Amino acid sequence: MEINVFVEDIVRHLVDNPEELSVTCVEGEKVTVFEIRVNPSDVGKVIGKNGRTIRSLRTLVGAVAARAGIRSMLEIVE
């Protein structure tokens, strides 16, 4: 399973408008950035209270990416 599909599956369950969700992968020299785009009304749901949800997502993505030998970052693009 690709990491961006993994992220999309998780975030789809968090938002109210899953049809507006997109996860893109931007590969750099050292780091792969996964960009999440959601409806502006869903940004708060993805971030969570005090940033707990996005922190957890970043931990999960980091673990999955490390297992695949990739350094990764997870960003919310507004």
C-alpha positions in Angstrom: 0.0 0.0 0.0 1.3 3.4 -0.9 1.7 5.9 1.9 -0.5 8.6 0.3 -3.3 6.0 0.0 -2.8 5.2 3.7 -3.0 8.9 4.7 -6.1 9.4 2.5 -7.9 6.4 4.0 -7.3 7.8 7.5 -8.2 11.4 6.8 -11.3 10.4 4.8 -12.9 9.2 8.1 -12.1 12.5 9.9 -13.6 15.0 7.5 -17.2 15.9 6.6 -16.4 16.5 2.9 -14.3 13.4 1.9 -14.9 14.2 -1.8 -12.8 17.3 -1.5 -9.9 15.5 0.1 -6.7 15.1 -1.9 -3.3 13.8 -0.8 -0.3 14.5 -3.0 3.3 13.3 -2.7 6.1 15.7 -3.4 9.4 13.9 -3.5 12.5 16.0 -2.7 16.2 14.9 -2.5 16.1 13.9 1.1 12.5 14.2 2.3 9.1 13.2 0.8 6.3 15.6 1.7 2.8 14.4 1.8 0.4 17.3 1.3 -3.2 17.1 2.5 -5.8 19.4 1.0 -9.3 19.5 2.5 -12.3 21.7 2.6 -11.5 24.8 4.7 -14.2 23.8 7.2 -12.5 20.4 7.8 -9.0 21.8 8.5 -9.8 22.0 12.3 -10.9 18.4 12.3 -7.6 17.2 10.7 -5.6 19.3 13.1 -7.6 18.3 16.2 -7.6 19.8 19.7 -4.2 21.3 20.5 -2.9 19.6 17.3 -3.2 16.1 18.7 -4.8 14.6 15.6 -2.2 15.9 13.1 0.6 15.0 15.5 -0.7 11.4 15.6 -1.0 11.3 11.9 2.6 12.6 11.5 3.8 9.9 13.9 1.9 7.1 11.9 3.2 8.4 8.5 6.7 8.7 9.9 6.6 5.1 11.1 5.2 3.7 7.9 7.7 5.8 5.8 10.6 4.8 7.9 9.7 1.1 7.4 9.8 1.8 3.7 13.2 3.6 4.1 11.8 7.1 3.4 12.1 10.3 5.4 8.7 12.0 5.3 6.8 15.1 6.4 3.0 15.6 6.5 1.6 19.0 5.8 -1.9 20.5 5.5 -2.1 22.9 2.6 -4.7 25.6 2.8 
